[in-house]
Amino acid sequence: MNDTIFALSSGAPPAAIAVVRVSGPQAGAAAIALTGRSLPPRRAVAVTLRDDAGTVLDRVLALWLPGPTTATGEDTLELHCHGGRAVVRAVERALAAVAGLRSAQPGEFTRRAFTNGRIDLAEAEGLADLLSAETELQRRAALAMAGGDFSREVTGWRERLLLLSAAVEAVLDFGDEDDVADLPADFIAQVAGLEHEIAGWLVRPRAETLRDGFRVVLAGPPNSGKSTLFNALVESEAAITAPVAGTTRDVLTHPVALGGVPFRFSDTAGLRDDTGDAIEAIGVERARSALAQADLVLWLGADGAGPDGGWDIEAQIDVAGHPVKRAPRHRVSAVTGEGLDALRADLVAHARASLPRPGEAALNARQHHWLGEARAALAAAETLSDPLLVAESLRLGRVAFDALLGRTTTEDMLDTLFGRFCIGK
């Protein structure tokens, strides 16, 4: 944290503009070294950059942002250069020659923002998701988390929990005095109310489904039209199709966005028990595993023989003599396109119900775990009568909230999180 770091923080060159960011105690010295002058704070200034030999590097807009009210909480210099590769390389070489400066590691700017209290861990996770967002739903959910919606909620819960803890501590410390002999009359109601609010968050759709896509698995016996329908849904010849049974040997997965909703479609080996091919048998086993992990199964097999909750699809309706189903969810032809639009629209509507609402923050596995721990602690406090045990339960709730926001973390976990970021972020 005593080093001063620099990196290209905009997109890869060539580009119209390249933003090179410098953060740390020597950022001001770097500004003087490259511009030959002190810069006014928080004002864009047109300057000429020169290296230590006096060679002109570029004419740029420079921003000098003294800490601690910056993105990283440190003194920061931004150089808005022309976006050619040679320009960026020359500026980076000049910065590397300044004493005390080094190239940044992936995610190091954001990690310094976290360390310096500019953002908490939940906001950092939201920012990581925002950088990888590919659909509008992903962008809005990540923006809500990165913007602090969930963090403010947790902070409010924590403050209420502190007030409840203070009431219990008063009983423990001054229980022999008449005015603090008992807990407030509405104490249990307050604990229950807090637990109820947390429970509402725990049943919300999860961030993993939004980030990875709603998992739809196509399943059925060999030659039931799975691969052809798979190709039609992902609008790509991703799967090999042939009239030979057992063509698909493995689970083939393809991500795609339909109506702004992220999906992950999987084509599987034809399900049958009588295969004599060892490789096909492995594919069948993997297909069964994919079925178990699916959010939804499109069943192209015998009528009513699909897994619980799966959709019966009558496929290949353009083929004479195709298997007819009594009450399929959809009748489709992947060859002519008949019924495909209705199937796509139904998939989008169904997936939306399982994903966070637009602009609603969604919990990842780590956040869900710690919020569950907080709820369990509050539930325990509701059932206890000994103030000492109640105080301990509330303390465990505070520990969970602190872990959720990153007030108690491990270096390994932080390394994993910030390693998701690019070098200039």
C-alpha positions in Angstrom: 0.0 0.0 0.0 3.0 2.3 0.2 3.8 1.8 -3.4 2.5 4.1 -6.1 0.9 2.2 -9.0 0.0 3.0 -12.5 -1.8 1.2 -15.4 -3.9 1.8 -18.5 -7.4 2.1 -17.2 -9.3 2.4 -20.4 -9.8 -0.2 -23.2 -7.0 -1.8 -25.1 -5.4 0.5 -27.7 -5.7 1.6 -30.4 -8.5 3.9 -29.4 -9.4 7.6 -29.6 -8.4 8.2 -26.0 -6.3 6.2 -23.5 -6.6 6.9 -19.8 -3.5 6.1 -17.7 -4.1 6.2 -14.0 -1.6 6.7 -11.2 -2.5 6.1 -7.5 -0.4 6.4 -4.4 1.8 8.8 -2.4 4.1 9.5 -5.3 1.3 10.4 -7.8 2.1 14.1 -7.3 5.8 13.6 -7.9 4.9 11.7 -11.1 2.8 14.6 -12.3 5.7 17.0 -11.8 8.2 14.6 -13.4 6.2 14.2 -16.6 4.7 17.7 -16.9 7.4 19.8 -15.3 4.9 21.7 -13.1 2.4 21.3 -10.3 -1.2 20.8 -11.4 -4.3 22.5 -9.9 -6.5 20.1 -8.0 -9.6 18.6 -9.7 -9.3 20.6 -12.9 -8.5 19.2 -16.3 -5.4 20.9 -17.7 -3.8 20.5 -21.2 -0.1 19.7 -20.7 2.8 18.3 -22.6 4.3 15.0 -21.3 8.0 14.5 -21.4 10.3 11.7 -20.3 13.3 12.1 -18.1 15.4 12.9 -21.2 13.1 15.8 -22.1 11.6 13.9 -25.1 8.0 14.9 -25.9 5.7 12.0 -25.4 2.2 13.4 -26.1 -0.1 16.4 -25.5 -2.7 15.3 -23.0 -5.4 16.3 -20.6 -4.2 15.8 -17.0 -6.3 15.6 -13.8 -4.7 15.9 -10.4 -7.0 14.5 -7.7 -5.5 14.7 -4.2 -6.8 12.1 -1.7 -8.6 11.0 0.3 -11.8 11.8 -1.6 -10.8 9.9 -4.7 -11.8 6.5 -6.1 -8.9 4.8 -4.4 -8.8 7.0 -1.3 -5.2 8.0 -2.4 -3.6 10.8 -4.4 -4.5 10.1 -8.0 -3.2 11.3 -11.4 -5.1 10.7 -14.6 -3.5 11.2 -18.0 -5.9 11.3 -20.9 -3.6 10.6 -23.8 -4.1 9.8 -27.5 -5.0 6.2 -27.7 -2.2 4.7 -29.9 -0.2 1.8 -28.7 3.1 3.6 -29.0 1.8 6.6 -27.1 0.6 4.4 -24.2 3.9 2.4 -24.1 5.9 5.6 -24.0 3.9 7.1 -21.2 4.1 3.8 -19.2 7.9 3.7 -19.7 8.2 7.3 -18.4 6.1 6.5 -15.4 8.1 3.4 -14.6 11.3 5.5 -14.6 9.9 7.7 -11.7 11.2 6.6 -8.3 8.6 4.7 -6.3 6.3 3.8 -9.1 5.4 0.4 -10.4 2.9 -1.3 -12.7 -0.4 -2.2 -11.0 -1.6 -5.8 -10.5 -5.1 -7.0 -11.6 -7.7 -5.3 -9.4 -5.2 -3.4 -7.4 -6.9 0.0 -7.8 -10.3 -1.4 -6.6 -8.5 -3.3 -3.8 -7.0 0.0 -2.5 -10.5 1.5 -2.7 -11.7 -1.3 -0.4 -8.8 -1.1 1.9 -9.1 2.7 2.3 -12.9 2.4 3.0 -14.1 3.9 -0.2 -16.2 0.8 -1.0 -17.1 -2.3 1.0 -16.8 -5.9 -0.1 -20.3 -6.2 -1.4 -19.9 -3.1 -3.5 -16.6 -4.5 -4.8 -18.3 -7.8 -5.8 -21.0 -5.8 -7.6 -18.3 -3.9 -9.5 -16.7 -7.1 -10.6 -20.1 -8.3 -11.9 -20.7 -5.0 -13.6 -17.4 -5.3 -15.5 -18.4 -8.8 -16.8 -22.1 -8.0 -17.4 -23.3 -9.0 -20.9 -27.0 -8.4 -20.7 -29.2 -5.6 -19.5 -30.5 -7.6 -16.5 -26.9 -8.4 -15.4 -25.9 -4.8 -15.8 -28.7 -3.4 -13.7 -28.4 -6.0 -10.9 -24.6 -5.4 -10.7 -25.1 -1.7 -10.7 -27.5 -1.9 -7.8 -24.9 -3.9 -5.8 -22.0 -1.8 -6.9 -24.0 1.4 -6.0 -24.4 0.3 -2.5 -28.1 -0.6 -2.3 -27.5 -3.9 -0.5 -24.7 -2.4 1.6 -26.9 0.4 2.9 -29.6 -2.2 3.8 -27.0 -4.3 5.7 -25.7 -1.2 7.5 -29.2 -0.3 8.6 -29.7 -3.9 9.9 -26.4 -3.7 11.7 -27.3 -0.4 13.4 -30.6 -1.9 14.6 -28.8 -4.9 15.9 -26.4 -2.7 17.8 -29.3 -1.0 19.5 -30.8 -4.4 20.5 -27.4 -5.5 21.8 -27.1 -2.3 23.8 -30.4 -3.1 25.5 -29.2 -6.6 26.4 -25.9 -5.3 27.7 -27.8 -2.8 29.9 -29.6 -5.6 31.5 -26.4 -7.6 32.0 -24.5 -4.6 33.5 -27.2 -2.9 35.5 -29.8 -5.7 36.0 -30.0 -4.9 39.7 -31.3 -1.4 39.0 -35.1 -1.0 38.8 -35.2 0.9 35.4 -33.1 -1.7 33.5 -34.2 -4.9 35.2 -35.9 -6.3 32.1 -35.5 -6.1 28.3 -37.9 -3.7 26.5 -41.4 -5.0 26.0 -41.0 -5.0 22.3 -37.5 -6.6 22.2 -38.6 -9.9 20.8 -40.8 -8.2 18.2 -37.9 -6.1 17.1 -35.7 -9.1 16.7 -38.4 -11.0 14.8 -39.0 -8.0 12.5 -35.3 -7.9 11.7 -35.2 -11.6 11.0 -38.2 -11.4 8.8 -36.6 -8.7 6.6 -33.5 -10.7 6.2 -35.6 -13.8 5.3 -37.1 -11.8 2.5 -33.7 -11.3 1.0 -32.7 -14.9 1.4 -35.6 -16.2 -0.8 -34.7 -13.8 -3.6 -33.3 -15.2 -6.9 -29.6 -15.6 -6.7 -26.8 -13.8 -8.5 -25.3 -17.1 -9.8 -28.3 -17.8 -12.1 -28.1 -14.2 -13.4 -24.4 -14.3 -13.9 -24.1 -17.8 -15.4 -27.4 -17.8 -17.3 -30.7 -19.7 -16.8 -29.7 -23.3 -17.5 -31.9 -25.0 -20.0 -31.1 -28.7 -20.9 -32.5 -30.4 -23.9 -33.0 -34.1 -23.2 -34.6 -37.2 -24.7 -33.7 -40.4 -26.6 -31.4 -40.5 -29.6 -32.6 -38.9 -32.8 -35.5 -37.0 -31.1 -34.4 -33.7 -32.6 -32.5 -32.3 -29.6 -29.4 -31.1 -31.5 -31.4 -29.5 -34.3 -33.6 -27.7 -31.8 -30.5 -26.7 -29.8 -28.9 -25.1 -32.9 -32.1 -23.2 -33.6 -32.4 -21.8 -30.1 -28.8 -20.6 -29.9 -28.9 -19.6 -33.6 -25.7 -21.3 -34.4 -24.6 -24.7 -35.8 -23.0 -25.5 -32.5 -24.1 -29.1 -32.4 -23.4 -31.7 -35.0 -26.7 -33.1 -36.4 -27.0 -36.5 -38.2 -29.6 -39.2 -38.6 -27.2 -41.6 -36.9 -28.2 -42.5 -33.3 -25.6 -41.5 -30.7 -24.1 -38.6 -32.7 -24.0 -36.4 -29.6 -21.6 -38.0 -27.1 -21.1 -35.2 -24.5 -22.9 -32.2 -23.0 -22.6 -29.3 -25.3 -23.2 -25.9 -23.7 -23.8 -22.6 -25.4 -24.6 -19.2 -23.7 -27.0 -16.9 -25.4 -29.2 -13.9 -24.5 -32.9 -14.0 -25.4 -35.0 -10.9 -24.8 -32.1 -9.5 -22.7 -32.2 -12.6 -20.4 -29.0 -14.7 -20.1 -29.5 -18.4 -20.9 -27.1 -21.3 -21.0 -28.5 -24.0 -23.3 -27.1 -27.6 -23.1 -27.5 -30.3 -25.7 -27.1 -33.8 -24.3 -26.4 -37.4 -25.4 -29.6 -39.4 -26.2 -30.8 -41.2 -23.1 -31.0 -44.9 -23.4 -29.9 -47.9 -21.3 -29.0 -50.4 -23.9 -26.0 -48.8 -25.5 -23.0 -51.0 -26.1 -20.7 -48.1 -26.8 -18.5 -47.3 -23.7 -18.0 -43.7 -24.8 -21.7 -43.1 -25.5 -22.5 -44.6 -22.1 -20.2 -41.9 -20.5 -22.2 -39.3 -22.5 -25.5 -40.6 -21.2 -24.2 -40.5 -17.6 -23.1 -36.9 -18.2 -26.5 -36.1 -19.7 -28.2 -37.4 -16.5 -25.9 -35.2 -14.4 -26.8 -32.2 -16.5 -30.5 -32.9 -16.0 -30.1 -32.8 -12.2 -28.4 -29.4 -12.4 -30.8 -27.8 -14.9 -33.1 -24.9 -14.1 -35.4 -26.2 -16.8 -35.5 -29.4 -18.9 -37.0 -29.4 -22.4 -38.1 -33.0 -22.8 -38.2 -34.4 -26.3 -38.8 -38.0 -25.3 -41.8 -40.1 -24.7 -45.0 -38.3 -23.6 -44.9 -37.7 -19.8 -41.6 -39.6 -19.3 -39.6 -36.4 -18.6 -38.3 -35.2 -15.2 -40.6 -33.4 -12.8 -41.0 -29.8 -13.8 -39.8 -30.4 -17.3 -41.6 -29.1 -20.4 -42.9 -31.7 -22.8 -41.9 -30.6 -26.3 -43.3 -32.1 -29.4 -40.5 -31.7 -31.9 -39.9 -32.5 -35.5 -43.5 -31.6 -36.4 -42.4 -31.1 -40.0 -41.5 -34.9 -40.2 -44.3 -37.3 -41.3 -44.9 -39.9 -38.6 -43.2 -38.0 -35.8 -44.2 -39.0 -32.2 -47.3 -37.1 -31.3 -47.9 -35.9 -27.7 -51.2 -35.5 -25.9 -50.7 -32.1 -24.3 -47.2 -30.7 -25.1 -46.1 -27.4 -23.8 -45.0 -26.5 -27.3 -45.1 -28.0 -30.8 -42.0 -27.0 -32.8 -40.1 -27.6 -36.0 -36.5 -26.5 -35.8 -36.3 -26.9 -39.6 -39.2 -24.7 -40.6 -39.2 -22.5 -37.5 -42.8 -23.2 -36.7 -43.5 -22.7 -33.0 -40.0 -21.5 -32.2 -41.0 -17.9 -31.5 -43.6 -19.0 -29.0 -41.1 -21.3 -27.3 -38.5 -18.5 -27.0 -41.1 -16.1 -25.6 -42.2 -18.7 -23.1 -38.6 -19.4 -22.0 -37.9 -15.7 -21.5 -41.1 -15.2 -19.4 -40.3 -18.3 -17.3 -36.7 -17.3 -16.8 -37.6 -13.8 -15.8 -39.6 -15.2 -12.9 -36.5 -17.0 -11.6 -34.1 -14.0 -12.0 -33.8 -10.8 -10.0 -36.2 -8.1 -11.1 -34.5 -5.3 -13.2 -32.4 -3.1 -11.0 -32.7 -5.4 -8.0 -29.5 -6.4 -6.2 -29.0 -10.2 -6.1 -27.0 -12.1 -3.5 -24.0 -14.3 -4.5 -23.2 -17.5 -2.6 -20.8 -15.8 -0.1 -23.3 -13.0 0.7 -26.2 -15.5 1.0 -24.1 -17.6 3.4 -23.4 -14.7 5.8 -26.9 -13.3 5.6 -28.1 -16.8 6.5 -25.8 -16.9 9.5 -27.2 -13.5 10.6 -30.7 -14.8 10.3 -29.9 -18.0 12.3 -28.4 -15.9 15.1 -31.5 -13.7 15.3 -33.8 -16.7 15.3 -31.8 -18.2 18.2 -32.1 -14.9 20.1 -35.9 -15.0 19.8 -36.1 -18.3 21.6 -33.6 -17.6 24.5 -34.5 -16.2 27.9 -31.0 -15.9 29.4 -29.7 -12.4 28.6 -26.2 -13.7 28.4 -27.1 -16.2 25.7 -29.2 -13.6 23.9 -26.2 -11.2 23.9 -24.0 -13.9 22.4 -26.5 -14.6 19.6 -26.7 -11.0 18.7 -22.9 -10.8 18.7 -22.8 -13.6 16.2 -25.3 -11.7 14.1 -22.9 -8.7 14.1 -20.0 -10.9 13.1 -22.0 -12.2 10.2 -22.9 -8.6 9.0 -19.2 -7.6 9.4 -18.1 -10.5 7.3 -20.7 -9.8 4.7 -19.4 -6.2 4.2 -15.8 -7.2 4.4 -14.9 -5.8 7.9 -13.5 -9.2 8.7 -11.9 -11.0 5.7 -9.1 -13.3 4.7 -6.3 -12.4 2.3 -7.0 -15.5 0.1 -10.6 -14.5 -0.4 -9.6 -10.9 -1.3 -6.9 -12.2 -3.7 -9.6 -14.3 -5.5 -12.1 -11.5 -5.7 -9.8 -8.7 -6.9 -8.0 -11.1 -9.3 -11.3 -11.0 -11.3 -10.6 -7.4 -12.3 -8.5 -6.2 -15.2 -5.1 -4.6 -14.5 -6.2 -1.0 -14.7 -9.3 -1.4 -12.5 
